[in-house]
Amino acid sequence: MTPQPLRGKTVVELSQFIAGPTAAQMLSDFGATILKIEPSKGDGTRALPGSRYGSVFFRCFNTGKTSQVIDLGSPEGQEELARLLASADALVCNAAPRALDKLKLDPASVKERFPHLVVTLVSGFGQQDDRACMDTIAQCESGFAWLNGNEDGTPRVSTSWPVDFYSGHYAAMSTAMALLDPARKDGMIIDLSMMEVAASMLLGPAALMVAEGGELAAPSGNRDRASSPSGIYPCRDGHVYIFAGLDQYWQALRNECGGPAATFTERMEQMSRFNSYVADWTRQRSKTEVMAVMARLRIPAGVVRHPDDALSMIMSLRPDSVLRAEPDGQQVPVYPALFDGQRIQREVAPAFPNTPR
């Protein structure tokens, strides 16, 4: 049996794309009943690329929910939403503050109208700021794109959506903790800023360094910022990642690649030089040969894999991991944790309901 502490709680999800849907998905994983409200055209991710089963983006972040189309531009639709919120325990929403004002779901209004409700509002800059924000904007505005830049200083965003993912996780955790707090008597407004999430999770130590007067090293591309030599290195047939930046690892590896003895500080001050020793050595060998040496030396390392190869490898490690196949062949994303050996059983994402209310 997996933990279901939110069983009996009803959450209305008024959100699209990734952050809000991820939050509601996680609440569903732990027992909450999720009613997803969609506009007449559906969640924006329904129109994104997919397979014969529909958008992979929508199906990835919307398991375990029921869906209802409501025209929030009409008085009848707004009345229907108000009726649902009156009997719900929580609302998860990632609409912009201006849209919330029009729907009378801004913090002040929703607290007055639904004083019992836990309301989690995810926005780019906080409820005091109406600017539009997407994950990649948050990566840039937060400083992460600079920090994640190439060695020539060109900024670089992640091709995944880390700010959305982390925002969804923080929103889910915050909502769950508010719902489960035995000392809470009334509703609560949870105001989550993607910009703060990015600073907390993507900058992390860099934020402390800057705030305390330190200087950040220049962007390092695929090299590790905090150790040397560590990074992605070329092989005859692909690439590997080697973490050889700690003293004991470099001492072991230098005997293979011919590098000199050097302290941690010396290696950090000459990152390019020490990374070159490793790269010159790896490019003469296959990935398999390099990984065999790393295993023998007990140096952490991994192969840079294509997602197809990576998926097969990961799914071979533990049974029923990553994806679960439905009888019709549709794949359902699996929660990535075992609870006494058992997995949360996710239901497929809801089909689009065609009848608006």
VOKE-471939 format. One record per residue (C-alpha): x, y, z; residue in three letters. Coordinates in pm, whole numbers, padded with zeros to 5 digits, always signed. Example, Ala and Ser with C-alpha at 12.3 -4.5 7.8 and 13.67 -1.06 7.14 Angstrom:
<sites>
+01230-00450+00780ALA;+01367-00106+00714SER;
</sites>
This chain:
<sites>
+00000+00000+00000MET;+00133+00343-00093THR;+00077+00649+00133PRO;-00249+00833+00065GLN;-00259+01112+00327PRO;-00465+01336+00097LEU;-00746+01086+00044ARG;-01078+01265+00088GLY;-00937+01604-00019LYS;-01070+01764-00336THR;-00849+01997-00538VAL;-00967+02212-00827VAL;-00688+02267-01078GLU;-00716+02581-01290LEU;-00387+02565-01474SER;-00214+02478-01800GLN;+00120+02361-01936PHE;+00361+02223-01669ILE;+00397+02389-01328ALA;+00034+02385-01213GLY;-00049+02048-01370PRO;+00260+01891-01212THR;+00155+02018-00869ALA;-00195+01875-00906ALA;-00057+01548-01044GLN;+00157+01501-00733MET;-00139+01576-00505LEU;-00329+01306-00693SER;-00040+01065-00642ASP;-00095+01090-00268PHE;-00470+01052-00264GLY;-00631+01384-00355ALA;-00921+01396-00600THR;-00826+01638-00880ILE;-01079+01817-01099LEU;-00899+01990-01383LYS;-01081+02289-01536ILE;-01002+02344-01903GLU;-01101+02617-02149PRO;-01302+02534-02460SER;-00979+02472-02657LYS;-00834+02258-02381GLY;-00508+02282-02188ASP;-00247+02434-02418GLY;-00033+02121-02402THR;-00307+01914-02569ARG;-00206+02076-02900ALA;+00164+01994-02862LEU;+00336+01700-03038PRO;+00256+01343-02944GLY;+00183+00993-03066SER;-00138+00826-03179ARG;-00254+00846-02817TYR;-00236+01225-02809GLY;+00004+01491-02683SER;+00289+01343-02482VAL;+00317+01674-02297PHE;-00040+01667-02171PHE;-00030+01298-02084ARG;+00298+01335-01896CYS;+00173+01589-01639PHE;-00198+01513-01603ASN;-00234+01156-01479THR;-00489+01077-01212GLY;-00733+01360-01286LYS;-01083+01416-01416THR;-01142+01707-01651SER;-01426+01950-01707GLN;-01456+02227-01967VAL;-01589+02554-01830ILE;-01628+02878-02021ASP;-01493+03120-01762LEU;-01575+03410-01993GLY;-01944+03360-01928SER;-02139+03435-01608PRO;-02267+03079-01608GLU;-01914+02941-01624GLY;-01798+03162-01340GLN;-02095+03050-01132GLU;-02009+02686-01201GLU;-01647+02744-01093LEU;-01767+02918-00775ALA;-01991+02621-00699ARG;-01698+02381-00735LEU;-01467+02591-00521LEU;-01727+02622-00247ALA;-01710+02246-00187SER;-01339+02195-00265ALA;-01050+02187-00019ASP;-00789+02352-00240ALA;-00730+02539-00565LEU;-00410+02513-00769VAL;-00379+02788-01029CYS;-00105+02927-01253ASN;-00307+03200-01426ALA;-00150+03545-01443ALA;-00250+03795-01171PRO;-00447+04005-01422ARG;-00656+03702-01521ALA;-00720+03626-01155LEU;-00847+03980-01101ASP;-01100+03940-01384LYS;-01226+03614-01232LEU;-01232+03757-00879LYS;-00976+03494-00780LEU;-00706+03738-00674ASP;-00579+03675-00318PRO;-00803+03932-00149ALA;-01118+03828-00336SER;-01071+03454-00303VAL;-01003+03484+00069LYS;-01329+03673+00110GLU;-01536+03448-00118ARG;-01391+03112-00011PHE;-01244+03159+00340PRO;-01202+02783+00387HIS;-00993+02725+00074LEU;-00620+02654+00047VAL;-00525+02848-00267VAL;-00189+02794-00437THR;-00107+03058-00697LEU;+00195+02999-00920VAL;+00320+03301-01114SER;+00641+03426-01270GLY;+00728+03709-01035PHE;+00473+03685-00752GLY;+00115+03809-00725GLN;+00231+04170-00697GLN;+00369+04161-01054ASP;+00158+04097-01363ASP;+00437+04025-01611ARG;+00402+03711-01821ALA;+00658+03441-01757CYS;+00749+03104-01903MET;+01012+02857-01787ASP;+01279+02978-02030THR;+01214+03340-01934ILE;+01265+03247-01570ALA;+01590+03067-01662GLN;+01717+03387-01823CYS;+01587+03644-01574GLU;+01708+03442-01275SER;+02068+03427-01399GLY;+02062+03053-01464PHE;+02108+03087-01842ALA;+02430+03284-01776TRP;+02547+03034-01515LEU;+02467+02748-01751ASN;+02647+02916-02042GLY;+02898+02776-02287ASN;+03270+02814-02231GLU;+03275+03110-02471ASP;+03029+03292-02247GLY;+02722+03241-02467THR;+02420+03196-02237PRO;+02238+02867-02262ARG;+01893+02758-02143VAL;+01804+02403-02054SER;+01606+02227-02326THR;+01395+02076-02049SER;+01182+02292-01816TRP;+01351+02283-01475PRO;+01182+02595-01335VAL;+00839+02455-01418ASP;+00927+02117-01268PHE;+01063+02262-00945TYR;+00774+02511-00923SER;+00530+02224-00954GLY;+00706+02029-00681HIS;+00718+02328-00446TYR;+00351+02404-00516ALA;+00251+02044-00445ALA;+00451+02027-00124MET;+00319+02362-00002SER;-00041+02272-00081THR;-00016+01930+00083ALA;+00143+02068+00399MET;-00127+02335+00429ALA;-00403+02079+00378LEU;-00257+01844+00637LEU;-00167+02104+00903ASP;-00383+02022+01207PRO;-00337+02374+01346ALA;-00487+02543+01038ARG;-00844+02658+01098LYS;-00910+02871+00790ASP;-00799+02885+00429GLY;-00456+02998+00318MET;-00304+03180+00020ILE;+00020+03023-00106ILE;+00200+03268-00337ASP;+00473+03087-00533LEU;+00711+03281-00757SER;+00891+03097-01037MET;+01169+03352-01010MET;+01230+03263-00644GLU;+01214+02894-00727VAL;+01479+02944-00994ALA;+01703+03135-00753ALA;+01661+02867-00488SER;+01704+02555-00700MET;+01900+02657-01012LEU;+02134+02920-00868LEU;+02164+02765-00521GLY;+02528+02807-00406PRO;+02583+03076-00669ALA;+02318+03293-00503ALA;+02499+03268-00171LEU;+02832+03342-00334MET;+02706+03661-00502VAL;+02513+03780-00196ALA;+02816+03740+00026GLU;+03050+03934-00200GLY;+03220+03646-00378GLY;+03291+03619-00750GLU;+03149+03358-00979LEU;+03371+03171-01221ALA;+03296+03222-01589ALA;+03044+02989-01755PRO;+03198+02646-01797SER;+02981+02469-02053GLY;+02988+02095-01990ASN;+03263+02121-01730ARG;+03182+02100-01361ASP;+03192+02439-01190ARG;+03301+02309-00851ALA;+03573+02055-00927SER;+03846+01987-01183SER;+03887+01789-01396PRO;+03521+01690-01425SER;+03298+01710-01731GLY;+03192+01555-02059ILE;+03478+01414-02264TYR;+03495+01281-02622PRO;+03556+00915-02702CYS;+03607+00741-03034ARG;+03239+00647-03045ASP;+03062+00911-02838GLY;+03102+01087-02505HIS;+03131+01008-02135VAL;+03106+01213-01818TYR;+03390+01169-01567ILE;+03395+01316-01219PHE;+03767+01321-01139ALA;+03781+01655-00961GLY;+03837+01535-00607LEU;+04194+01467-00497ASP;+04162+01089-00465GLN;+04003+01058-00808TYR;+04260+01274-00981TRP;+04542+01086-00813GLN;+04405+00763-00958ALA;+04326+00901-01304LEU;+04646+01095-01361ARG;+04843+00772-01360ASN;+04636+00669-01662GLU;+04623+00995-01856CYS;+04969+01129-01772GLY;+04870+01443-01585GLY;+05085+01598-01311PRO;+05023+01589-00937ALA;+04831+01901-00832ALA;+04624+02027-00544THR;+04251+02094-00572PHE;+04317+02469-00585THR;+04578+02432-00858GLU;+04342+02223-01068ARG;+04059+02473-01026MET;+04285+02758-01132GLU;+04389+02566-01445GLN;+04064+02392-01538MET;+04123+02399-01913SER;+04467+02244-01880ARG;+04353+01956-01660PHE;+04040+01890-01865ASN;+04268+01864-02169SER;+04469+01585-02006TYR;+04150+01382-01964VAL;+04007+01467-02308ALA;+04332+01372-02487ASP;+04320+01036-02312TRP;+03951+00957-02366THR;+03936+01050-02735ARG;+04178+00764-02809GLN;+03943+00508-02652ARG;+03590+00377-02687SER;+03321+00450-02430LYS;+03335+00090-02311THR;+03712+00107-02261GLU;+03690+00434-02068VAL;+03409+00309-01847MET;+03601-00009-01769ALA;+03898+00195-01648VAL;+03672+00420-01441MET;+03513+00114-01279ALA;+03854-00031-01200ARG;+03972+00299-01049LEU;+03635+00353-00876ARG;+03596+00698-01031ILE;+03235+00809-01083PRO;+03151+00818-01453ALA;+02864+00768-01695GLY;+02797+00733-02065VAL;+02621+01017-02250VAL;+02324+00827-02392ARG;+02054+00894-02649HIS;+01714+00898-02468PRO;+01609+00576-02641ASP;+01913+00392-02510ASP;+01884+00562-02171ALA;+01519+00459-02132LEU;+01600+00094-02194SER;+01887+00106-01947MET;+01688+00275-01668ILE;+01387+00048-01709MET;+01611-00256-01678SER;+01731-00150-01332LEU;+01406-00198-01141ARG;+01077-00361-01247PRO;+00785-00145-01358ASP;+00991+00175-01362SER;+00956+00494-01569VAL;+00656+00388-01781LEU;+00365+00147-01751ARG;+00197+00010-02062ALA;-00180+00009-02082GLU;-00353-00280-02265PRO;-00396-00059-02574ASP;-00023+00024-02581GLY;-00048+00372-02431GLN;+00235+00450-02187GLN;+00170+00606-01847VAL;+00452+00781-01657PRO;+00537+00608-01329VAL;+00605+00780-00997TYR;+00983+00735-00940PRO;+00980+00591-00587ALA;+00904+00258-00423LEU;+00706+00246-00098PHE;+00796-00083+00072ASP;+00848-00218-00277GLY;+00515-00091-00414GLN;+00445+00179-00668ARG;+00175+00444-00685ILE;-00078+00336-00946GLN;-00141+00631-01175ARG;-00443+00651-01401GLU;-00411+00776-01758VAL;-00456+01147-01824ALA;-00818+01241-01898PRO;-00954+01259-02249ALA;-01078+01600-02354PHE;-01441+01658-02253PRO;-01614+01822-02548ASN;-01912+01977-02371THR;-01840+02312-02198PRO;-02038+02428-01898ARG;
</sites>
